[in-house]
Amino acid sequence: MHKPDHLTEHDHTEEQRRTRTDGTQSRQRLLHAAMRLFAAQGFATTSTREIAIAAGTNIAAISYYFGDKAGLYRATFRSMSPCTPEAVECFTDAALPLRAMLSAFYAMLLGQLKQGEDARVGMRLWFREMLEPTGLWQQEIDHGVRHAHEALIRTLGRHLGLDPAADGDRLARLAYSVAGLALHMMVSREVIDVLSPQLMKDDAAIDRWIGRLVDYAEALVQLEHAAPTLP
């Protein structure tokens, strides 16, 4: 006896939903396993077989979702990049006052710290790429970091009434100083966990620190506003 048509369509829809869900989960498991292995061993010495076993899937899934090991590495590396076009757009909104702009900027850079162990592994992956470059770090600078840095310069220039074309070095120094407050948190996470673990013990602690960074950065901007022009 055949099922009514509406049940057949429902079963088909459910099967499609399960397939999409399973596919998303498989892809995420591969990314998660690859991040840990690439961070610990580097790109060259990590095999697709190791990744597939760690992810609980088969090697063919790597080809299906990422093309090859290099494609998986690119996806893993870029999944940790905070400087997405959407995030940059959030802090460069011309309607934002200075404090709100700085808050959005630090939320972009430091939001991933709330991912716990994944954040630590992601930072180790970045360190590994810098020590054993495959070319992705340069691509990240060219297509992610550079865009965010130049956007921060323009935004700080707008708040200070300075022209990036005429005051580029002055604004660049300020932009590096503002970003450096956050970068220290990122690269020193494991040291902080040993010396002052309470400062980053949970999301609330991280938010408190980000709030203080906004205070520090606002003071830097105000100091720059009052400072004489440097060569």
JOPEQUI-V516263 format. One record per residue. N is the residue number from 1. RES is the residue in three letters. SS is DSSP state (hx for helix, st for strand, lp for the rest). Layout:
n-><N:N>
res-><RES:RES>
ss-><SS:SS>
//
This chain:
n-><1:2:3:4:5:6:7:8:9:10:11:12:13:14:15:16:17:18:19:20:21:22:23:24:25:26:27:28:29:30:31:32:33:34:35:36:37:38:39:40:41:42:43:44:45:46:47:48:49:50:51:52:53:54:55:56:57:58:59:60:61:62:63:64:65:66:67:68:69:70:71:72:73:74:75:76:77:78:79:80:81:82:83:84:85:86:87:88:89:90:91:92:93:94:95:96:97:98:99:100:101:102:103:104:105:106:107:108:109:110:111:112:113:114:115:116:117:118:119:120:121:122:123:124:125:126:127:128:129:130:131:132:133:134:135:136:137:138:139:140:141:142:143:144:145:146:147:148:149:150:151:152:153:154:155:156:157:158:159:160:161:162:163:164:165:166:167:168:169:170:171:172:173:174:175:176:177:178:179:180:181:182:183:184:185:186:187:188:189:190:191:192:193:194:195:196:197:198:199:200:201:202:203:204:205:206:207:208:209:210:211:212:213:214:215:216:217:218:219:220:221:222:223:224:225:226:227:228:229:230:231>
res-><MET:HIS:LYS:PRO:ASP:HIS:LEU:THR:GLU:HIS:ASP:HIS:THR:GLU:GLU:GLN:ARG:ARG:THR:ARG:THR:ASP:GLY:THR:GLN:SER:ARG:GLN:ARG:LEU:LEU:HIS:ALA:ALA:MET:ARG:LEU:PHE:ALA:ALA:GLN:GLY:PHE:ALA:THR:THR:SER:THR:ARG:GLU:ILE:ALA:ILE:ALA:ALA:GLY:THR:ASN:ILE:ALA:ALA:ILE:SER:TYR:TYR:PHE:GLY:ASP:LYS:ALA:GLY:LEU:TYR:ARG:ALA:THR:PHE:ARG:SER:MET:SER:PRO:CYS:THR:PRO:GLU:ALA:VAL:GLU:CYS:PHE:THR:ASP:ALA:ALA:LEU:PRO:LEU:ARG:ALA:MET:LEU:SER:ALA:PHE:TYR:ALA:MET:LEU:LEU:GLY:GLN:LEU:LYS:GLN:GLY:GLU:ASP:ALA:ARG:VAL:GLY:MET:ARG:LEU:TRP:PHE:ARG:GLU:MET:LEU:GLU:PRO:THR:GLY:LEU:TRP:GLN:GLN:GLU:ILE:ASP:HIS:GLY:VAL:ARG:HIS:ALA:HIS:GLU:ALA:LEU:ILE:ARG:THR:LEU:GLY:ARG:HIS:LEU:GLY:LEU:ASP:PRO:ALA:ALA:ASP:GLY:ASP:ARG:LEU:ALA:ARG:LEU:ALA:TYR:SER:VAL:ALA:GLY:LEU:ALA:LEU:HIS:MET:MET:VAL:SER:ARG:GLU:VAL:ILE:ASP:VAL:LEU:SER:PRO:GLN:LEU:MET:LYS:ASP:ASP:ALA:ALA:ILE:ASP:ARG:TRP:ILE:GLY:ARG:LEU:VAL:ASP:TYR:ALA:GLU:ALA:LEU:VAL:GLN:LEU:GLU:HIS:ALA:ALA:PRO:THR:LEU:PRO>
ss-><lp:lp:lp:lp:hx:hx:hx:hx:hx:hx:hx:hx:hx:hx:hx:hx:hx:hx:hx:hx:hx:hx:hx:hx:hx:hx:hx:hx:hx:hx:hx:hx:hx:hx:hx:hx:hx:hx:hx:hx:hx:lp:lp:lp:lp:lp:lp:hx:hx:hx:hx:hx:hx:hx:hx:lp:lp:lp:hx:hx:hx:hx:hx:hx:hx:hx:lp:lp:hx:hx:hx:hx:hx:hx:hx:hx:hx:hx:lp:lp:lp:lp:lp:lp:hx:hx:hx:hx:hx:hx:hx:lp:lp:lp:lp:lp:lp:hx:hx:hx:hx:hx:hx:hx:hx:hx:hx:hx:hx:hx:hx:hx:hx:hx:hx:lp:hx:hx:hx:hx:hx:hx:hx:hx:hx:hx:hx:hx:hx:hx:hx:lp:lp:lp:lp:hx:hx:hx:hx:hx:hx:hx:hx:hx:hx:hx:hx:hx:hx:hx:hx:hx:hx:hx:hx:hx:hx:hx:hx:hx:lp:lp:lp:lp:lp:lp:lp:hx:hx:hx:hx:hx:hx:hx:hx:hx:hx:hx:hx:hx:hx:hx:hx:hx:hx:hx:hx:lp:hx:hx:hx:hx:hx:hx:hx:lp:hx:hx:hx:hx:lp:lp:hx:hx:hx:hx:hx:hx:hx:hx:hx:hx:hx:hx:hx:hx:hx:hx:hx:hx:hx:hx:hx:hx:hx:hx:lp:lp:lp:lp:lp>
//
